[in-house]
Amino acid sequence: MAAEAGSNQSVERALTVLRAFTAGRAELRVSDVAKATGLGLSTASRLLGTLEAAGFVDRDPVSGLYRLGLDMVTLGGAVLNSHPVHREARQIAQNLAADLGLGANVAVRRDDRLFYLLNFEGRQAPRAFVLAGQRNPLHATGLAERRALLPAEPLPGYTPKTITTHERLDEEIAAVQARGYATEVEELALGRACVAAPIRDGSGAVVAALSVNGPLSAIDIAAREESLARVVIEAADSISIGLGYVGPAHLAEAVS
């Protein structure tokens, strides 16, 4: 039992070291990893050496800095290629970015955060605001579920326009449910906006969301909201159909 506990601890520490590379900096010193993980220098160095031998991190021979290794791409690719939402959404999102010239993203919920499965840049939004694998604050899920996930109030504010109370968020979610899509204007970052629609699986449950985003000058919510919403909803519906969704009317017939 003691040996098993020690082995589990080693695995947990190694995973903690790998996660240190997802916090924003691509290359880290041993001391950076130790500080980020709370491990001692010798422990961090030993774990990095083990991970390097396994191909999960690479060490620059000149600078001595570590970065995630290419073998991580193999693991990540296997995850994405087997994920049904990614499989159904990839081509549709890519076409959407090309047609609209805006960024296109697909995200799922992981605990109390959004997790981005994929993103594509558009000619009017050449700088990716989100990246595959990135996590962002969760803004809207089912009402009861959201209150359980985000119990604290005020909610974190990222700009002066961020909704920070449950009461105001309840109102916004009710409006989103009524119209079938959501908009976000400078709530997470100034100068940017997005339009999003839900993706459903065969049971009718919302399993992901598709969004288009870009600079305010390109997305122009005031003039383009209706047309963008129509296109995004149609694209999200196409992904949902690929996941087996047949629509509320057909689901009701199946249940009865």
C-alpha positions in Angstrom: 0.0 0.0 0.0 2.8 2.4 0.8 4.5 1.7 -2.5 1.2 2.3 -4.3 0.7 5.6 -2.5 4.2 6.7 -3.4 3.6 5.7 -7.0 0.4 7.7 -7.2 2.0 10.7 -5.6 4.8 10.6 -8.3 2.2 10.5 -11.1 0.3 13.4 -9.5 3.5 15.4 -9.2 4.4 14.7 -12.8 1.0 15.8 -14.0 1.3 19.0 -11.9 4.6 19.7 -13.7 3.0 19.2 -17.1 0.2 21.6 -16.2 2.7 24.3 -15.2 3.3 24.7 -19.0 -0.3 25.6 -19.7 -0.4 28.7 -17.5 0.7 31.1 -20.3 4.5 30.6 -20.7 5.7 28.1 -23.2 9.2 27.8 -21.9 10.2 27.4 -18.2 13.3 27.0 -16.1 13.5 24.4 -13.4 13.0 27.1 -10.8 9.9 28.3 -12.6 8.4 24.9 -12.5 9.3 24.5 -8.9 7.7 27.8 -8.0 4.5 27.1 -10.1 4.0 23.6 -8.6 5.2 24.1 -5.0 7.8 21.4 -5.5 11.4 21.5 -4.4 14.1 22.2 -7.0 15.5 18.7 -6.9 12.1 17.1 -7.2 11.1 19.4 -10.1 14.4 18.7 -11.8 14.1 14.9 -11.4 10.5 14.9 -12.7 11.4 17.1 -15.7 14.3 14.6 -16.5 11.8 11.7 -16.4 9.3 13.5 -18.6 12.1 14.5 -21.0 13.2 10.9 -21.3 9.5 9.9 -22.1 9.2 12.7 -24.8 6.6 14.7 -22.9 8.9 17.7 -22.4 11.9 18.9 -24.4 14.9 20.8 -23.1 16.7 23.5 -25.2 20.4 22.5 -25.0 21.5 26.2 -25.2 19.1 28.0 -22.9 18.3 25.0 -20.7 14.6 26.0 -20.8 12.0 23.3 -20.9 8.9 23.2 -23.1 6.2 20.6 -23.8 7.4 17.8 -26.1 6.1 16.7 -29.4 4.8 13.5 -27.9 2.1 15.6 -26.2 0.8 16.3 -29.7 0.2 12.6 -30.2 -1.8 12.4 -27.0 -3.7 15.6 -27.7 -4.4 14.5 -31.3 -5.7 11.1 -30.1 -8.1 12.9 -27.7 -9.4 15.4 -30.3 -9.7 12.8 -33.1 -11.9 10.6 -30.9 -14.1 13.4 -29.5 -17.4 13.4 -31.3 -18.0 17.2 -31.0 -14.6 18.0 -32.4 -15.0 15.4 -35.2 -18.4 16.9 -36.3 -17.5 20.5 -35.7 -14.1 20.9 -37.2 -14.9 21.4 -40.9 -18.0 23.4 -40.2 -16.2 25.8 -37.9 -13.3 26.1 -40.4 -15.8 27.0 -43.2 -17.5 29.5 -41.0 -14.3 31.3 -40.2 -13.4 31.4 -44.0 -16.9 32.6 -45.0 -17.3 35.3 -42.4 -13.7 36.4 -41.9 -14.1 36.1 -38.2 -12.7 33.7 -35.6 -14.7 30.5 -35.1 -14.5 28.5 -31.8 -16.1 25.4 -30.3 -16.1 24.9 -26.6 -17.4 22.4 -24.0 -17.9 22.8 -20.3 -15.2 21.5 -17.9 -16.3 22.0 -14.3 -16.8 25.8 -13.9 -14.8 26.8 -17.1 -15.2 26.7 -20.8 -12.7 24.4 -22.5 -12.0 25.2 -26.2 -11.8 22.1 -28.5 -10.9 24.1 -31.6 -10.5 27.5 -33.0 -9.9 29.0 -36.5 -8.8 32.5 -37.4 -10.5 34.7 -40.0 -9.1 37.3 -42.3 -10.7 40.1 -40.2 -9.7 38.4 -36.9 -6.1 37.2 -37.7 -5.0 37.1 -34.1 -6.5 34.1 -32.3 -8.2 35.4 -29.1 -8.7 31.8 -27.9 -6.6 28.7 -28.5 -7.5 25.0 -28.5 -7.2 23.7 -25.0 -7.6 27.2 -23.4 -10.0 27.6 -20.5 -12.2 30.7 -20.0 -14.8 31.8 -17.4 -18.1 30.1 -17.7 -20.8 32.6 -18.5 -24.0 30.6 -19.1 -25.2 27.0 -18.5 -28.4 25.7 -17.1 -29.7 28.0 -14.4 -29.6 25.6 -11.4 -26.3 24.1 -12.5 -24.8 27.5 -13.0 -25.7 28.6 -9.5 -24.1 25.5 -8.0 -21.0 26.0 -10.1 -20.7 29.7 -9.5 -22.0 30.2 -5.9 -20.0 33.3 -5.0 -21.2 36.8 -5.7 -20.1 39.2 -7.0 -18.9 37.1 -10.0 -15.4 37.9 -11.3 -15.3 41.0 -13.4 -12.9 41.1 -16.3 -14.0 44.5 -17.8 -16.5 47.2 -16.7 -19.1 45.4 -18.9 -18.9 42.0 -17.3 -22.1 40.8 -15.7 -21.2 40.2 -12.0 -24.6 39.4 -10.3 -26.7 36.3 -10.6 -29.8 38.4 -10.9 -28.5 40.2 -14.0 -27.1 36.9 -15.4 -30.5 35.2 -14.9 -32.1 37.9 -17.0 -29.5 37.6 -19.7 -29.8 33.8 -19.8 -33.6 34.0 -20.1 -33.2 36.3 -23.1 -30.6 33.9 -24.6 -33.0 30.9 -24.2 -35.8 32.8 -25.8 -33.9 33.9 -28.9 -31.7 30.8 -29.3 -28.3 32.5 -29.3 -26.0 34.6 -27.1 -24.0 37.7 -27.6 -21.0 38.9 -25.6 -19.7 42.5 -26.1 -16.5 43.4 -24.3 -17.4 41.3 -21.2 -14.2 39.3 -21.3 -11.9 41.6 -23.2 -12.3 45.2 -24.3 -12.6 45.8 -28.0 -14.0 42.3 -28.8 -17.4 40.7 -29.2 -18.9 37.3 -30.1 -22.1 35.5 -31.1 -22.7 32.0 -30.0 -25.3 29.2 -30.3 -25.7 25.8 -28.6 -24.7 22.4 -29.9 -26.9 19.5 -28.9 -26.4 15.7 -28.9 -28.9 13.0 -29.8 -30.7 13.3 -26.4 -31.3 17.0 -27.0 -28.8 18.1 -24.2 -26.5 21.0 -24.8 -23.0 19.5 -25.0 -21.0 22.4 -26.5 -21.3 25.8 -28.1 -20.2 27.3 -31.4 -19.2 31.0 -31.5 -17.7 33.5 -33.9 -15.7 36.4 -32.5 -13.6 39.3 -33.6 -12.8 43.0 -33.1 -15.8 45.3 -32.6 -15.0 46.9 -35.9 -15.2 43.6 -37.7 -18.1 41.9 -36.0 -20.2 45.1 -35.8 -22.9 43.7 -33.5 -25.2 46.7 -33.9 -25.5 46.1 -37.7 -24.8 42.4 -38.0 -26.3 40.7 -35.0 -29.3 39.2 -36.7 -27.4 38.0 -39.8 -24.5 36.6 -37.8 -26.9 34.8 -35.3 -28.7 33.2 -38.2 -25.5 31.8 -39.7 -24.1 30.7 -36.4 -27.4 28.9 -35.4 -27.5 27.1 -38.8 -23.9 26.0 -38.4 -24.5 24.8 -34.8 -27.6 22.9 -35.9 -25.6 21.2 -38.6 -23.1 20.0 -36.0 -26.0 18.9 -33.7 -27.5 16.8 -36.5 -24.1 15.1 -37.0 -24.3 14.2 -33.3 -27.7 12.6 -33.7 -30.0 15.5 -32.8 -33.3 15.4 -34.6 -35.1 18.4 -33.1 -37.5 19.0 -30.3 -40.6 17.9 -32.3 -39.0 14.5 -33.2 -37.8 14.0 -29.7 -41.3 14.6 -28.3 -42.7 12.0 -30.8 -40.0 9.5 -29.7 -40.9 10.0 -26.0 -44.6 9.7 -26.6 
